[in-house]
Amino acid sequence: MSLLLPMLLSGAFFVPALAQKASPSPSGALLDVGIRLQKSINLYAENGITAQYTNDKLAHQRLYFGLSYVTSRLGTALNSNAIKQDNVLLSASYYFWMKRKIRPVIKANIGYFAADYGSELFADLPKTSPLAAPELGFSYCPNFPLKINASIGFNLLTGDGVTGPGTLYPVFVQTSVTWNVLNKR
């Protein structure tokens, strides 16, 4: 306990230093494209691609619309016998503190989940599910067109192997690294 207080106090001085004023936001359209690394808590790592778009008319570049594809085929199932599962996500994200380098972000995802169990023994088990998952996290936006996002999400629709896919766990963490391919700075 005695070590906790100095760590909290030092963090209170360190976090504002990370959230210094950033350079002015670019105007026009932004298209962030990159990789998404996702891990279901106590299960698989899934990796894939992500893209998100905004422009000046979408809440002054605070509102982003995105598309992501993540799969265990590029994660835990790569060169293993783990279950191959695919996720396609459509998202809407809202960013706060736009003039800061570290920005809180909330995200709503909807999409589709499919599992490939790899054997006819499991043909009667549920393989697919719709997805609905809110996320809460932070985005680091330095003074060049890179963006690093980290968040925790919760799948609202999960399964137990009988009523839905048993490998669709509720809690996941994700990190995405994107580059603004329409950079005009």
GUMARLUM-251192 format. One line per 4 residues: their letters; for each residue x, y, z of C-alpha. Coordinates in Angstrom, 2 decimals. Last residue first. Layout:
a	X Y Z; ...
This chain:
rknl	-0.21 17.75 -43.78; -2.37 16.23 -46.54; -2.46 12.61 -45.33; -5.06 10.59 -47.25
vnwt	-3.42 7.28 -46.24; -3.82 8.12 -42.54; -1.82 5.32 -40.91; -3.21 2.81 -38.45
vstq	-2.05 0.76 -35.48; -4.77 -1.16 -33.71; -4.77 -2.66 -30.26; -7.56 -4.83 -28.97
vfvp	-8.79 -6.32 -25.73; -11.61 -8.85 -25.50; -14.36 -9.78 -23.07; -17.43 -11.90 -23.96
yltg	-16.01 -15.11 -25.44; -17.12 -16.42 -28.82; -15.45 -19.85 -28.69; -18.60 -21.68 -27.56
pgtv	-20.52 -20.64 -30.68; -24.17 -20.09 -29.75; -27.02 -21.88 -27.94; -25.12 -25.16 -27.50
gdgt	-21.45 -24.19 -27.44; -22.00 -21.72 -24.59; -22.47 -18.66 -26.73; -21.89 -14.94 -26.87
llnf	-23.88 -11.88 -27.95; -22.98 -8.73 -25.98; -19.32 -9.06 -26.92; -17.49 -6.68 -24.58
gisa	-14.58 -4.51 -25.57; -11.36 -3.17 -24.12; -9.37 -0.57 -25.98; -6.04 0.45 -27.43
nikl	-5.66 2.68 -30.50; -2.40 3.83 -32.05; -2.72 6.51 -34.75; -0.01 7.56 -37.22
pfnp	-0.46 10.59 -39.50; 2.28 12.75 -37.91; 2.12 14.93 -34.79; 1.30 11.99 -32.52
cysf	-2.20 10.54 -32.09; -2.50 8.04 -29.23; -6.00 6.63 -28.97; -7.68 5.53 -25.78
glep	-10.30 2.97 -24.85; -13.90 1.85 -24.55; -15.47 -0.75 -26.81; -19.10 -1.79 -27.43
aalp	-19.73 -5.17 -29.05; -22.59 -6.53 -31.12; -21.77 -9.56 -33.23; -24.10 -11.90 -35.13
stkp	-23.28 -15.55 -34.63; -21.95 -18.48 -36.57; -20.72 -22.02 -35.98; -23.34 -23.59 -33.68
ldaf	-22.47 -27.23 -32.97; -24.07 -29.99 -35.05; -21.10 -30.33 -37.44; -18.62 -30.87 -34.58
lesg	-17.59 -34.41 -35.51; -17.40 -33.20 -39.13; -14.01 -31.71 -38.29; -12.18 -28.40 -38.74
ydaa	-14.14 -26.41 -36.18; -14.47 -23.46 -38.56; -15.97 -20.58 -36.57; -17.92 -17.62 -37.97
fygi	-18.64 -14.23 -36.39; -20.58 -11.39 -38.02; -20.80 -7.69 -37.37; -21.75 -4.79 -35.16
naki	-19.29 -2.59 -33.34; -19.86 0.53 -31.21; -16.78 2.54 -30.26; -15.85 4.98 -27.53
vpri	-12.59 6.92 -27.66; -10.49 8.83 -25.15; -7.77 10.89 -26.84; -4.05 11.00 -26.10
krkm	-2.25 13.54 -28.30; -4.66 16.30 -27.34; -6.49 18.76 -29.60; -9.28 16.27 -30.29
wfyy	-10.20 15.82 -26.64; -12.87 13.15 -27.39; -13.15 10.61 -30.20; -16.36 8.87 -31.33
sasl	-16.21 5.54 -33.13; -18.77 3.81 -35.37; -17.97 0.26 -36.37; -18.60 -2.48 -38.89
lvnd	-16.94 -5.73 -37.85; -16.11 -8.97 -39.68; -14.86 -11.71 -37.37; -13.31 -15.02 -38.44
qkia	-12.57 -18.16 -36.47; -10.20 -21.04 -37.05; -10.22 -23.37 -34.07; -6.73 -24.13 -32.81
nsnl	-4.82 -26.96 -34.50; -1.67 -24.94 -34.89; 0.39 -23.30 -37.65; -1.58 -20.03 -37.42
atgl	-4.61 -20.85 -35.26; -3.51 -18.51 -32.44; -3.19 -15.48 -34.69; -3.45 -14.99 -38.44
rstv	-6.00 -17.82 -38.81; -7.47 -16.51 -35.51; -9.14 -13.89 -37.64; -9.81 -10.18 -37.63
yslg	-11.57 -8.15 -40.33; -12.34 -4.53 -39.59; -14.55 -1.84 -41.14; -14.89 1.71 -39.88
fylr	-16.96 4.84 -39.48; -15.36 7.72 -37.58; -16.98 10.56 -35.61; -14.69 13.21 -34.12
qhal	-13.66 14.66 -37.50; -15.67 17.88 -36.95; -18.82 15.94 -36.01; -18.76 14.10 -39.36
kdnt	-18.75 17.08 -41.75; -14.98 17.57 -41.50; -14.30 14.03 -42.72; -14.05 10.55 -41.26
yqat	-13.01 7.06 -42.31; -11.81 3.92 -40.58; -9.85 0.92 -41.79; -8.84 -2.31 -40.09
igne	-6.84 -5.40 -40.92; -6.27 -8.66 -39.13; -5.17 -10.41 -35.98; -6.85 -12.78 -33.57
ayln	-5.39 -14.09 -30.32; -7.52 -16.82 -28.83; -8.88 -17.65 -25.40; -8.70 -16.55 -21.76
iskq	-9.59 -12.90 -22.57; -10.23 -12.69 -26.28; -7.22 -11.08 -27.90; -7.25 -8.61 -30.80
lrig	-4.48 -7.14 -32.93; -5.76 -4.76 -35.61; -3.57 -3.66 -38.50; -3.70 -0.55 -40.64
vdll	-5.74 1.96 -42.62; -6.87 5.41 -41.41; -8.79 7.36 -44.05; -9.15 11.05 -43.22
agsp	-11.17 13.51 -45.31; -10.78 17.27 -45.29; -8.87 19.29 -42.76; -5.85 18.14 -40.80
spsa	-5.97 18.56 -37.05; -3.83 21.30 -35.55; -0.62 20.12 -33.87; -1.02 18.27 -30.63
kqal	-1.37 19.83 -27.19; 0.20 17.73 -24.53; -1.55 14.61 -23.30; 1.63 12.69 -22.52
apvf	2.69 15.36 -20.03; -0.77 15.23 -18.46; -0.21 11.49 -17.78; 3.19 11.91 -16.07
fags	2.21 14.19 -13.17; -0.76 12.10 -12.04; 1.28 8.97 -12.71; 3.88 10.15 -10.20
llmp	1.12 10.59 -7.63; -0.36 7.17 -8.32; 3.04 5.50 -8.09; 3.87 7.40 -4.90
llls	0.54 6.25 -3.35; 0.85 2.59 -4.36; 4.22 1.93 -2.72; 2.83 2.40 0.80
m	0.00 0.00 0.00
